[in-house]
Amino acid sequence: LKSILKWKDHVEWTNNGPSTSSADRLDDDRRERASVKYGEVQIRYHFMDLGDNPTCSIGAPVALSWDFEQADRIDLDIYEFERKPRRRLRHMILNYYQRQDILRRAGYSDEEISNAAKSLHKVKRQRSQTQMMLPVSKLEEAWQSAGR
């Protein structure tokens, strides 16, 4: 790998292979100058809202709100040094009681939470019916196309 990199350093490359034209070298110079650098991290703390995700197994789901509080900007290197390790997926899943608590603390009434859960159940039932009818709909499409 090192020998390939050294060889590439001595030859100008474009999409079509090696090149030595001045226009190609100018494009390469522009690419080298165009770079992305990250210096700061800005953290946003989003509020939680009543969600509508039908994959929620029991009860009403929660979702991130569009509303948020902005924290101070932090230097990227300091953030990376001080941040906690990434959580595993199983640690991020909220159970029924945790979601209920979050929604109540967000100001939702028991009636609103119950209505959202009922609405969610209705959507799940509709999806289930659609899944059951898919084989029939394929037959129906074939029948209609044969009649044309």
N, C-alpha and C positions, 0 to 999 in steps of 0.2 A: 504494500500500500504506500509506503514512503517513497518508493522509486516512482510510482505513478504520479504522486503529488509533486515531486520535484520536476518531473518531465512536463507536467501541465504548467508549472510556473514559468517555463521557458517558451511556451508556445501559446499564442492567443487562441482562444476557443470561442466559437459561436454555435448556434443551433445546427449549422451545416457542417461543422468540423473545424479543422485548424484554419486560421485566417491571419493575415498580416496587414489588412487594409487599415487606413487611418480612421475611417468611420467606425469600424468594429472596435478599434482600440478606444475611441472616444466613448462608445457605449459601455465598454468595460469599466472605464474610469468613472462614468456616472453611476454604474451599479455599485462600485466600491464606495463612493461617497454617500449613496443612499443607504442608510442603515437605521435600525430601530434600537433604541436604548431605553431601558426601564430604570428609573431612578427612585420613584416613590410608589407606595401602595396607598390607595384610599379605600377604606373599609366602609361599607354601608350596612347598617342594621335595619333590616326590613321587618315590618310588623306582620303579624299573621292574620289571615282572613278565613272566613268560611269558604271552603273550596267546593269544586264540582267534579273532581276526578273519580270516575266510576270504578277504578281499580281498588279503591279503598274497601277492605273486607267487611268491616262492621262499623256502623255509625257514620257520622259526618266527617268528611275529610277537611284538612287544613291546607291553606295555600299561602304563598308569599304575597303580601300586599304590594301595590305600586308605591305606597308611602314608605318612607324610610328616614332614619336619622343618619346624618353624616358624621363620621368620626374624623379625627385629625389625620393628616397625611403622615405616613411613616416611611423612612428610608427603606428601600427594598432589602438591603443587606441586614439591617436591624430586624426587620419583620421576619425574614427567613431564619435568622438566628434564634429569635425569641418565640416563634409560633409553636403551637402544640403539634404533635404528630397527627397525621391524617387519621380520621376515624374510619372504621370498617363499616360496611353497609348495614350490618346487623345492629350497630350502635346508633344508626340514624333513623331507624324505623320507629315510629310512634305508635303505641298501642291505643286502644279505644279510650282508656281513662286519661292518658296524657293529652290526646286530641281534645277531649271534652274540657279538660282543665284549661288548655290554651284558648279555646273558643270562649269559655266563660270569662276568663281574664281579659279577653279582647272586647268584652261587652255584649256578646251574643246571648240572647235569652234561651231558655230550654226549649221553648216553642220553635224558635228559629233553627236551632240545631236539629230538632226532631223533624221539622219540615224538610231540611236539607237532606237528612238521612232517608226520608221517604222518597224524595225526588230522585236520589241516587239509586234507590232500590228499583224505581220505575225504569230508569235508564238501563240498569243491569238486565231487567226482565226483557226490555225491548231488544237489547243486544243478543240475549240468549235466543229469542224468537228469530232474529235475523240469521244467527248461526244455524239454527235448525232448518231454516227455509232455503239456505244456499244451494243444496243439491237439487231441490225442486226448481229453483230459479234457473239453474243451468239447463235443466230439461226443457223448461218453458222457453228459454232463449233459442234452443235448438229447434223446437217445434215451430216457433215464429219464423225463424230464418228459412226453414224448409218450406214454409207456406208462401214465401215470396217468389 
